[in-house]
Amino acid sequence: MIAKLRKGKMYTFEHKIGGEKMSKTCSRCGVVLLIDTEVDRKCSTSAGGFIGAGAGNRAMDYLAQKQRDMDAAGVTCAVCGRNFCSKCMLTYGKRHPTSGGLACLHCGGQMTYFRG
């Protein structure tokens, strides 16, 4: 992992491998985060249409990948700028006192959409 300090905030990036762009990761579990539009695009297709030998296994693999993508949808803290995946937020998050949504796992601030 490469850590970059910008104006007192810590940003974590994945190593740049083989010319791929660097991706932001969850500050708690380290999963590579997806923007919500990427998740919508990936999950918009149906699981139907698996025919032939091993169709059940392919359908189960598709559903497992869809769940991993949904868990990797990211949110960003408006106060400290840290990014978290939706799985960590739903598992460890607590209610924000004023907004009614989930509070940041690090500072307790309000969460906003992750925009990469």
WOTADA-V179543 format. One record per residue. OMEGA is omega in degrees with one decimal (NA if undefined). Layout:
BEGIN
OMEGA  OMEGA
END
This chain:
BEGIN
177.0  178.0  -177.5  -178.4  180.0  179.4  176.2  179.9  -179.1  176.1  -179.1  180.0  174.6  177.5  177.1  -175.4  173.5  177.2  178.4  178.4  -178.2  -174.9  174.9  -176.8  176.7  -179.4  -179.2  -173.3  175.9  179.0  178.1  -174.6  176.2  173.9  -174.9  177.9  175.4  179.2  178.9  -178.8  -179.0  -173.2  -176.8  179.8  -178.7  -179.7  -179.4  175.5  176.0  -175.6  173.3  -177.9  178.1  -178.3  178.9  178.9  178.9  178.3  178.8  176.4  179.0  -179.3  177.8  177.8  178.2  178.8  177.4  178.2  178.6  178.6  -177.0  176.3  -172.5  170.6  -178.4  175.9  179.4  -177.0  -174.5  176.7  178.7  -178.4  178.5  175.8  -177.5  178.9  178.2  179.8  -179.5  -178.8  -171.5  -173.8  175.4  -178.9  172.9  -172.6  -175.8  -175.4  -178.5  176.0  177.7  179.9  177.9  179.5  -177.4  -172.5  -179.5  -178.9  -179.3  -178.5  176.4  179.1  174.5  -179.0  176.2  NA
END
